[in-house]
Amino acid sequence: MEVAGRIAEAGTSLTTAERRVAEIVLSRPELVAFGTVAELAEAAHAGAATVVRLAAKLDFDGFTALQGAVQNELSNQLRPAAVRIREARGGVAVQRHLQRELDNVQSTLLAIDEQATADAVRHLCALSHSVLVVSGDASTGVSLQFVGDLGALRPGVELLSGNEVAVSRRLSHIVDGDAVVAIDLRRYDRWVVRTAREAKRRGAWLLALTDSALSPLAGVADVSIVLSAGGVGPFDSHVGTLALLNVLVAGASDELRDIATERLDRAESAWSADSQLIDR
């Protein structure tokens, strides 16, 4: 499980001082990776014993184990793909990929707060309001899948894209209560952060799906859900993100069962009338 996932899982069991240390771990991973217990404690205005206790609560065998995990995550997540690919190992180790992707899904889904998820589903199902999805370049694929799935269940779902003029024009039409879903990971696209902030300023309800509770998206969101996106290869993995988006779509399908059933039936009739799909 990723370090951020362990912190999210520990949740309310952390003391105030331990939470300060955890915030430093999330916001300044380089300090943890290359610093000392004393330096981390000083940055968090806590004692060295608090750092050691936090490591134990996160199920690490001391600070050194926590430091090693952060170093590993930094080596995979903070460097550009162009750097990571130069360090790729030969061959395809399926087991390594399997374990990492299972960890991504498990860490992401186990860290979900049920109340936050219910709140997100409620806003995604408000038919009197639009749902806009804004995504970083790397997460465009899973975002398009989400827009397509949710758009099959209800009207008024769109991916916010295009040049600055087009984006600004669409933002100008946001009304209070519209839902905006912002999806991006570390090395955040600056335009995504700007767009999320502007949407919030104009009265939108903002859901952030990002990789840290202290990311610039989480800082302005009404609800933030932390994703685990570690990759074995040179790129981040979006398997955990897709799993989370599937949870939201499944919740919406339950909430919107009547209208969703009607919309899906109409789509099936149109496909069948023209024999557009081959099922055998």
Summary of the structure (lengths in Angstrom):
residues: 280
radius of gyration: 20.7
end to end distance: 40.6
largest distance: 70.3
contacts: 877
relative contact order: 0.13
helix: 61%
strand: 8%
